[in-house]
Amino acid sequence: MPKVFIDTNIFLRTLIKEDKESFKDCFQLLQNIKTNKLKGITSSVVLSETAWTLLSYYKFSKLEVVKALRSIVNLRGLSIVDKFQHEIAISLYEKNSIKFIDALIASNPDIFSKQWTVISYDHDFDKIGIKRMEPSQI
């Protein structure tokens, strides 16, 4: 079963529903994880970024953020893995024009070695040679 790392923007697009097409693609991706067609993985840093974005940018209440986070954490088939290599993350951040969170995600040994694909709309991963796909490409 293919293993995919789910980035923040995938969860946000299912929670916010701003764009009908990306919502549909992201929702289907999460359904494929729930039904064990894919092995989904995310991290605490993704949960943190999701909470911060919902609270600060989308002005969700704390209760709404908690509900959203619980829906992610309780998604059947999704694991939370925090195996970061901080020196690699700092080096990637130093040498490239990317966000530190993306460098941190990329430093996971399974992502860095291209064993897992990052599912994201974020092109920063492309700049550093990380295997990335958008939900519609799965």
C-alpha positions, 0 to 999 in steps of 0.5 A: 500500500503506498504511503503518503504524507499529508501536508497542512493545505490538504486538511485546510482545503477539506475544512474550509471548502473555498474551492469546490474542485480542490475540496473534492480532490482532497476529500477523496484522498482522505477517503482513500486513506480511511478505506485503506487504499493509501497509508496516510501519515502526517505530523504534529507540525502539520497539526500545529500549522493547521490549528494556527491557520484556522485560528489566525487566518480563518478566524475559527473559534478555539472550539472549532479548531479543537473539533477540526484537529480531532477529526484529523487525529481520529481519521482511520488509516492516518498515523502521526509520525514525528521523525525529524532530522533538525540539522537537515531541516536547518540546512535545507532552510538555509540553502533554499527559499522555502518555509522552515515548516516545509524544510522540517517536513522534508527532513523526515528520513522517509520523505527525504529518501523519497520512500514517501510522497508528500501530498501537497499543493505547496511547490516548495517541496519541488525546489528541494527535490522532494517527491510531491503530488497533488491530490488529483494526481493520486 
